[in-house]
């Protein structure tokens, strides 16, 4: 294992030494979710302690029209008890323990409302809010952003092009990115590169850029995004050599479950040269 780690660090160093000088934003995926229970206040606070540049969280609209922070459509995976988030009130959702599934040290951690996560934001940091449902969440989300006093620190992302386009129209000043995944070729088992036309789609929708799965990012794809004048973020990277490769391509930022570890790995690679 140590040999593999050394090889990864060496590869990262070689890639970084090849010419990447731009600052790459490190975004904590659902907070510092490798160590703390995802999408909780605890994971957000730990991400800031780990010097993340930003935190990413997932949101749904509850039955009482509150913006709650959770990744799945139901609470089963993180709480053990299955409630449909959209059909449940915030009060009912917040009775559940979503910390102990990760570690007993986090027993009693609750599903936060978005306002609680925003309150953790340090000066100069950002919060990426991933919309997991449809445009029905937007009025409540806009109200929260308006009342937060942190408007300049909020970024909107989502897989639904319709929803993120509607969000950008409602909140044009907020940076807004379209999330896109990738697949493997059934014959070769190789990752399929992202379509260079995605940037044009995002631009036509009035968005600020793309946030794509790391495995489909090629040099040609990155160039096509830049040519369209779009921003480029990637998810979810937990490998230092891959992070270094992407940094060399000039991406704006990446999402990772391990923000502190990855930053240290990349810094260590740079120190080798």
C-alpha positions as CSV (number, residue, x, y, z in Angstrom):
1,X,0.0,0.0,0.0
2,X,2.8,2.4,0.9
3,X,4.5,1.7,-2.5
4,X,1.2,2.5,-4.3
5,X,0.9,5.8,-2.3
6,X,4.5,6.7,-3.3
7,X,3.8,6.0,-6.9
8,X,0.6,8.1,-6.8
9,X,2.5,11.0,-5.1
10,X,5.3,10.8,-7.7
11,X,2.8,10.8,-10.6
12,X,1.1,13.8,-9.0
13,X,4.4,15.6,-8.7
14,X,5.3,14.9,-12.3
15,X,1.9,16.2,-13.5
16,X,2.1,19.3,-11.3
17,X,5.6,20.1,-12.4
18,X,4.5,19.9,-16.1
19,X,3.0,23.4,-15.9
20,X,-0.1,23.8,-13.7
21,X,0.1,27.2,-12.0
22,X,-3.5,28.2,-11.7
23,X,-5.4,27.9,-8.4
24,X,-7.8,25.0,-8.2
25,X,-10.7,25.3,-5.8
26,X,-11.0,22.3,-3.5
27,X,-14.7,21.6,-2.6
28,X,-15.7,19.3,0.2
29,X,-18.2,16.8,-1.1
30,X,-21.2,16.8,1.3
31,X,-18.7,18.3,3.7
32,X,-15.7,16.3,4.8
33,X,-17.7,13.2,4.2
34,X,-14.8,10.7,4.3
35,X,-14.5,11.4,8.1
36,X,-17.9,12.9,9.1
37,X,-21.5,12.0,8.3
38,X,-22.4,13.6,4.9
39,X,-24.6,16.6,4.5
40,X,-24.5,17.6,8.2
41,X,-23.4,20.6,10.1
42,X,-20.6,18.5,11.6
43,X,-19.3,17.6,8.1
44,X,-19.4,21.2,7.0
45,X,-17.6,22.4,10.1
46,X,-14.9,19.7,9.7
47,X,-14.4,20.7,6.0
48,X,-13.6,24.3,7.1
49,X,-11.2,22.9,9.7
50,X,-9.6,20.9,6.9
51,X,-9.1,24.2,4.9
52,X,-11.6,23.4,2.1
53,X,-12.2,26.3,-0.3
54,X,-15.9,25.4,-0.5
55,X,-18.5,22.9,0.8
56,X,-21.0,21.1,-1.4
57,X,-24.4,20.0,0.0
58,X,-27.5,18.4,-1.5
59,X,-31.0,19.8,-1.0
60,X,-34.6,18.8,-1.3
61,X,-37.9,20.6,-0.5
62,X,-39.7,19.1,2.5
63,X,-43.5,18.8,2.8
64,X,-43.6,22.1,4.8
65,X,-41.6,23.8,2.1
66,X,-38.3,24.0,4.0
67,X,-35.0,23.4,2.2
68,X,-33.4,20.4,3.9
69,X,-29.9,19.1,3.4
70,X,-29.8,15.4,2.3
71,X,-28.6,13.5,-0.7
72,X,-31.2,10.7,-1.1
73,X,-34.9,10.8,-1.9
74,X,-35.5,8.9,1.3
75,X,-33.8,8.8,4.7
76,X,-33.2,5.0,4.8
77,X,-29.4,5.0,4.0
78,X,-28.3,7.5,6.5
79,X,-31.0,7.2,9.2
80,X,-32.0,3.6,9.1
81,X,-35.7,4.6,9.1
82,X,-37.3,5.2,5.7
83,X,-39.1,8.5,5.2
84,X,-39.8,10.1,1.9
85,X,-38.2,13.5,2.2
86,X,-40.6,15.4,0.0
87,X,-43.6,13.9,1.8
88,X,-42.3,14.6,5.3
89,X,-42.3,17.7,7.5
90,X,-39.0,19.2,8.7
91,X,-39.9,18.4,12.2
92,X,-40.4,14.7,11.4
93,X,-37.2,14.6,9.4
94,X,-35.1,16.2,12.2
95,X,-36.2,13.6,14.7
96,X,-33.9,11.1,12.9
97,X,-30.3,10.4,13.8
98,X,-28.1,10.8,10.6
99,X,-24.8,10.7,12.4
100,X,-24.3,7.3,14.0
101,X,-24.4,5.4,10.6
102,X,-20.9,7.0,10.1
103,X,-19.5,6.8,13.6
104,X,-20.9,6.6,17.1
105,X,-19.1,9.8,17.8
106,X,-21.7,11.6,15.7
107,X,-24.7,10.0,17.3
108,X,-27.5,12.5,17.4
109,X,-26.5,14.5,14.4
110,X,-29.6,15.8,12.6
111,X,-30.7,16.6,9.1
112,X,-30.0,20.3,8.7
113,X,-32.0,22.9,7.0
114,X,-29.9,24.9,4.5
115,X,-29.8,28.0,6.8
116,X,-27.8,26.0,9.3
117,X,-25.1,25.1,6.7
118,X,-25.0,28.7,5.5
119,X,-24.3,29.9,9.0
120,X,-21.1,27.9,9.1
121,X,-19.6,29.7,6.1
122,X,-16.4,31.5,6.9
123,X,-15.5,34.7,5.2
124,X,-14.0,34.1,1.7
125,X,-15.4,30.5,1.4
126,X,-18.2,29.3,-0.8
127,X,-21.2,26.9,-0.6
128,X,-22.2,24.8,-3.6
129,X,-25.9,23.9,-3.3
130,X,-26.9,20.9,-5.4
131,X,-30.6,20.8,-6.2
132,X,-31.7,17.2,-6.0
133,X,-35.4,17.9,-6.8
134,X,-37.2,20.0,-9.4
135,X,-37.9,23.7,-9.8
136,X,-40.5,23.6,-7.0
137,X,-37.7,24.3,-4.6
138,X,-36.6,27.6,-6.2
139,X,-38.9,30.1,-4.4
140,X,-37.9,28.8,-1.0
141,X,-34.2,28.6,-2.0
142,X,-34.3,32.2,-3.4
143,X,-35.8,33.4,-0.1
144,X,-33.1,31.7,1.9
145,X,-30.3,33.1,-0.2
146,X,-31.8,36.6,-0.1
147,X,-32.1,36.5,3.7
148,X,-28.7,34.9,4.4
149,X,-26.5,37.9,4.0
150,X,-24.1,35.5,2.2
151,X,-25.4,35.8,-1.4
152,X,-22.0,36.3,-2.9
153,X,-20.8,33.0,-1.4
154,X,-23.5,30.8,-2.8
155,X,-23.2,28.7,-6.0
156,X,-26.0,26.6,-7.6
157,X,-25.5,23.2,-9.2
158,X,-27.8,20.4,-10.4
159,X,-28.2,17.6,-12.9
160,X,-31.5,18.8,-14.3
161,X,-30.8,21.4,-17.0
162,X,-34.3,22.6,-16.8
163,X,-34.0,23.3,-13.0
164,X,-30.6,25.0,-13.1
165,X,-31.7,27.1,-16.0
166,X,-34.8,28.2,-14.1
167,X,-32.6,28.9,-11.0
168,X,-30.3,31.1,-13.1
169,X,-33.3,33.0,-14.4
170,X,-34.6,33.6,-10.9
171,X,-31.2,34.3,-9.3
172,X,-29.1,35.6,-12.2
173,X,-26.3,36.8,-10.0
174,X,-25.5,33.4,-8.6
175,X,-22.9,31.3,-10.4
176,X,-24.8,28.3,-11.7
177,X,-23.3,25.1,-13.2
178,X,-24.9,22.0,-14.9
179,X,-23.8,18.7,-13.4
180,X,-23.1,15.9,-15.9
181,X,-22.1,12.3,-15.4
182,X,-20.4,9.8,-17.7
183,X,-20.5,6.1,-18.5
184,X,-18.2,3.3,-19.5
185,X,-18.1,1.8,-22.9
186,X,-19.8,-1.6,-22.6
187,X,-17.2,-3.4,-24.8
188,X,-13.9,-1.8,-23.6
189,X,-14.9,-0.8,-20.1
190,X,-13.2,2.5,-20.7
191,X,-14.7,5.7,-19.6
192,X,-16.5,7.6,-22.4
193,X,-15.1,11.2,-22.8
194,X,-17.6,14.0,-22.3
195,X,-19.3,15.4,-25.4
196,X,-17.7,18.7,-26.4
197,X,-21.1,20.0,-27.2
198,X,-22.0,20.2,-23.5
199,X,-20.4,23.6,-23.2
200,X,-22.5,25.0,-26.0
201,X,-25.6,23.7,-24.3
202,X,-24.7,25.3,-21.0
203,X,-23.9,28.5,-22.7
204,X,-27.2,28.5,-24.6
205,X,-29.0,28.0,-21.2
206,X,-27.3,31.1,-19.8
207,X,-25.3,29.1,-17.3
208,X,-21.8,29.8,-16.0
209,X,-20.4,26.5,-16.8
210,X,-20.2,22.7,-16.3
211,X,-19.6,20.5,-13.3
212,X,-18.8,17.0,-14.7
213,X,-17.7,13.6,-13.7
214,X,-13.9,13.5,-13.6
215,X,-13.4,10.4,-15.7
216,X,-14.8,12.0,-18.9
217,X,-12.5,15.0,-18.8
218,X,-10.0,15.0,-21.6
219,X,-7.7,17.7,-22.8
220,X,-9.9,18.3,-25.8
221,X,-13.0,18.5,-23.7
222,X,-11.4,21.0,-21.3
223,X,-10.4,23.1,-24.3
224,X,-13.9,23.1,-25.7
225,X,-15.3,24.4,-22.4
226,X,-12.7,27.2,-22.3
227,X,-13.4,28.0,-25.9
228,X,-17.1,28.5,-25.1
229,X,-16.1,30.8,-22.2
230,X,-17.5,28.4,-19.6
231,X,-16.2,27.5,-16.1
232,X,-15.2,23.9,-15.5
233,X,-15.6,21.9,-12.3
234,X,-15.3,18.2,-11.7
235,X,-16.6,15.6,-9.3
236,X,-15.7,13.5,-7.2
237,X,-11.9,13.1,-7.0
238,X,-10.2,11.2,-4.2
239,X,-6.9,10.4,-6.0
240,X,-4.0,12.8,-5.9
241,X,-2.6,11.8,-9.3
242,X,-6.0,12.3,-11.0
243,X,-6.4,15.6,-9.2
244,X,-3.0,16.7,-10.5
245,X,-3.9,15.7,-14.1
246,X,-7.1,17.7,-13.9
247,X,-5.3,20.7,-12.4
248,X,-2.9,20.6,-15.3
249,X,-5.8,20.8,-17.6
250,X,-6.8,24.1,-16.0
251,X,-10.1,23.2,-14.3
252,X,-11.5,25.7,-11.9
253,X,-12.1,23.3,-9.1
254,X,-12.9,19.7,-8.0
255,X,-15.1,18.1,-5.4
256,X,-13.6,15.5,-3.1
257,X,-14.6,13.6,0.0
258,X,-11.1,14.3,1.5
259,X,-10.4,18.0,1.2
260,X,-7.6,18.2,3.8
261,X,-5.9,15.0,2.7
262,X,-6.0,15.9,-1.0
263,X,-4.6,19.4,-0.4
264,X,-1.8,18.0,1.6
265,X,-1.0,15.4,-1.1
266,X,-0.9,18.0,-3.8
267,X,1.3,20.3,-1.7
268,X,3.6,17.3,-1.0
269,X,3.9,16.5,-4.7
270,X,4.9,20.1,-5.4
271,X,7.6,20.0,-2.8
272,X,9.2,17.1,-4.6
273,X,10.4,19.5,-7.3
